[in-house]
Amino acid sequence: MAMVDPELDALKREFLAEARAKVREMESKLDGEEGPDSLERLAYLAHQLKGSGGSYGFERISDEAAQLEKAAERMTSGAGGVKQKLRQHVANLLAEIDKHLRELAASP
C-alpha cells in the first residue's frame, strides 16, 4: 500500500488549482481575439505546465502541455488548422487536472 504524504498532497492540490487557472486562461485566449500576444501567452502557460507537471509526477499533464506548446508555436508561425488541436489539448489538460483533483480529494 502506498504511503500518503499529506504535505506532498497539499502541494499537488495547490499545483493542480494553479494549473486549472492557467488552463482556464488558455481557454479564454482561444475564445478571444487571436493575435501573436495571445498565442505567445498560450505557449508560455503551456511551457510552465510542461515543466511543473512532470515535477509533481503528472506525466499526462506534462505531455499534453508539451504538445500544446508545440501547436501554439506552429500557429504563431502561420501554420493553418491548428486552432482545433489547441482546443483539444486544452480540454485534455482540464480533464486530466480535474481527474487528479478528484483523486486527491478522495485520499485520506
C-alpha positions, 0 to 999 in steps of 0.5 A, a space after each residue: 500500500 502506498 504511503 500518503 504524504 499529506 504535505 506532498 498532497 497539499 502541494 499537488 492540490 495547490 499545483 493542480 488549482 494553479 494549473 486549472 487557472 492557467 488552463 482556464 486562461 488558455 481557454 479564454 485566449 482561444 475564445 478571444 481575439 487571436 493575435 501573436 500576444 495571445 498565442 505567445 501567452 498560450 505557449 508560455 502557460 503551456 511551457 510552465 505546465 510542461 515543466 511543473 507537471 512532470 515535477 509533481 509526477 503528472 506525466 499526462 499533464 506534462 505531455 499534453 502541455 508539451 504538445 500544446 506548446 508545440 501547436 501554439 508555436 506552429 500557429 504563431 508561425 502561420 501554420 493553418 488548422 491548428 486552432 482545433 488541436 489547441 482546443 483539444 489539448 486544452 480540454 485534455 489538460 482540464 480533464 486530466 487536472 480535474 481527474 487528479 483533483 478528484 483523486 486527491 480529494 478522495 485520499 485520506 
